[in-house]
Amino acid sequence: MLFGLRGVAMFPEREVFSVLGSLEGKVAMYLEDLTGGETFTVNPERVFPSASTIKIPLLAAVLKAAEAGKFSLNDQVAIASSNRVGGAGVLGELNPNLRPTVRDLATLMIIQSDNTATNQLIDLVGTEAVNALCRELGLKHTVLQRKMMDFEAARAGRNNFTSAGDLGLLLKLLYEGKVVGPAASATIIDIMKRQQLRNKLPAYLPKDVVVAHKTGDLDGLEHDAGIIFLPGRPYILVVLTADLAANSAGVEAIARISEVVYRALSTSAAK
């Protein structure tokens, strides 16, 4: 279902659809102007493998457990050998005797999408805590069912899923300070602002524009979901893609859509 974005003169719908239409595969998009609350969506309820975007609700569950006194963010953690996996991140390649804090693991999970850190945090809080929080927040399609790089579980159908609408809602709740609470929401956004994987949503934006976001990728799949802190007109943008002929096409499409949206909203904000 598609809604026009009011308050944006000549919003470039055709340009957005041209970029999305150039992709071979599935697409979804969620855009929300946080100043006025208007939205522009494409397939917001379509369910996708979440890839690493699932790490946002996982981080929220970690902070909720810490606030409940189950552990401290400053506690040091021994990394189980079973959690040392490949893919994104560096922790799995470091000294096995290294004992990072929970805060270190949470930060690495987001800014480098570290899979080893993620798996250790899943053990720390448990999958049900993550899924219960997703239900509490109203995320209808978001579920954690396996650890990172567990391809056997994925082949068996135990994958992690989300939708553009769910991620958009989650980001809005973060912006409003309603995920766990104001302090936890602010911590999550602060970590997401330090994201080091910047080849999608921020790629073609001015370097001084702050973007709090989380990427995700698998073979044939590219995602990015974030809050773009455009001065005077912050907004949420989520773009999900799957069944791509080439991952590079998905990366470029997300970056181009972000550029198109930024140009439209920054022009409107300047008036």
Long-range contacts (C-beta under 8 A, 24 or more apart in sequence): 1-41, 1-44, 2-40, 2-41, 2-42, 3-38, 3-39, 3-40, 3-41, 4-38, 4-40, 5-31, 5-33, 5-38, 5-39, 5-40, 6-36, 6-38, 7-33, 7-36, 7-38, 7-268, 8-33, 8-38, 8-264, 8-265, 8-268, 9-268, 10-264, 11-40, 11-264, 12-260, 12-263, 12-264, 13-40, 15-260, 16-40, 16-42, 16-257, 16-260, 16-261, 17-42, 19-253, 19-256, 19-257, 19-260, 20-253, 20-257, 22-249, 22-253, 23-241, 23-244, 23-249, 23-250, 23-253, 24-243, 24-244, 24-245, 24-249, 25-220, 25-241, 25-242, 25-243, 25-244, 25-245, 25-250, 26-240, 26-241, 26-242, 26-243, 27-239, 27-240, 27-241, 27-253, 28-163, 28-164, 28-238, 28-239, 28-240, 28-241, 29-164, 29-237, 29-238, 29-239, 29-240, 29-257, 30-164, 30-165, 30-167, 30-168, 30-236, 30-237, 30-238, 31-168, 31-235, 31-236, 31-237, 31-238, 31-261, 32-168, 32-172, 32-235, 32-236, 33-233, 33-235, 33-265, 34-172, 34-175, 34-227, 34-233, 34-234, 34-235, 34-236, 35-232, 35-233, 35-234, 35-235, 39-168, 41-164, 41-165, 41-168, 42-164, 43-164, 44-163, 44-164, 44-165, 44-168, 45-140, 45-141, 45-163, 45-165, 46-163, 46-164, 46-240, 47-141, 47-161, 47-162, 47-163, 48-161, 48-162, 48-163, 48-164, 48-221, 48-223, 48-240, 48-242, 49-154, 49-159, 49-160, 49-161, 49-218, 49-221, 49-242, 50-142, 50-159, 50-160, 50-161, 50-162, 50-216, 50-223, 51-160, 51-216, 51-217, 51-218, 51-221, 51-223, 52-88, 52-113, 52-118, 52-148, 52-214, 52-215, 52-216, 52-217, 52-223, 53-162, 53-167, 53-214, 53-215, 53-216, 53-223, 53-225, 54-130, 54-142, 54-144, 54-160, 54-162, 54-216, 55-109, 55-110, 55-113, 55-118, 55-214, 56-110, 56-167, 56-170, 56-188, 56-192, 56-214, 56-225, 57-130, 57-133, 57-134, 57-137, 57-139, 57-142, 57-144, 57-170, 58-109, 58-118, 58-121, 58-122, 58-125, 58-130, 58-144, 59-106, 59-109, 59-110, 59-121, 59-188, 59-191, 60-133, 60-137, 60-179, 60-180, 60-184, 60-188, 61-125, 61-129, 61-130, 61-133, 62-102, 62-106, 62-121, 62-124, 62-125, 63-106, 63-180, 63-184, 63-187, 63-188, 64-129, 64-133, 64-180, 64-184, 65-124, 65-125, 65-129, 66-102, 67-180, 67-181, 67-183, 67-184, 70-125, 71-102, 71-124, 72-102, 73-101, 73-102, 73-103, 73-106, 74-101, 74-102, 74-103, 75-101, 75-102, 76-100, 76-101, 77-101, 77-102, 77-105, 77-120, 77-124, 79-116, 79-120, 80-120, 80-123, 82-119, 83-116, 83-119, 83-120, 83-123, 83-147, 84-116, 85-115, 85-116, 85-119, 85-147, 85-148, 85-149, 86-115, 86-149, 87-115, 87-148, 87-149, 88-112, 88-113, 88-114, 88-115, 88-197, 89-113, 89-114, 89-115, 89-116, 89-117, 89-118, 90-114, 91-116, 91-117, 92-116, 106-191, 107-191, 107-194, 110-191, 110-192, 110-194, 110-195, 110-214, 111-191, 111-194, 111-195, 111-196, 111-197, 112-196, 112-197, 113-197, 113-214, 113-215, 113-216, 115-148, 115-149, 118-147, 118-148, 119-147, 119-148, 119-149, 122-147, 134-166, 137-169, 137-170, 137-173, 137-179, 138-169, 139-166, 139-169, 139-170, 140-165, 140-166, 141-165, 141-166, 142-166, 142-167, 142-170, 162-240, 163-240, 164-225, 164-238, 164-239, 164-240, 167-225, 167-238, 167-240, 168-225, 168-236, 168-238, 171-225, 171-226, 171-227, 171-236, 171-238, 172-236, 174-227, 175-227, 175-234, 175-236, 189-227, 192-226, 192-227, 195-226, 199-251, 199-255, 200-224, 200-239, 200-251, 200-254, 200-255, 200-258, 201-226, 201-228, 201-237, 201-239, 201-254, 201-255, 201-258, 202-258, 203-255, 203-258, 203-259, 204-255, 204-256, 204-258, 204-259, 204-262, 205-258, 205-259, 205-262, 209-262, 217-247, 217-250, 219-247, 220-244, 220-245, 220-247, 221-247, 221-250, 222-247, 222-250, 222-251, 222-253, 222-254, 223-254, 224-254, 224-258, 228-258, 228-262, 230-262, 230-265, 230-266, 230-269, 231-269, 232-269, 232-270, 233-265, 233-266, 233-268, 233-269, 235-261, 235-265, 237-261
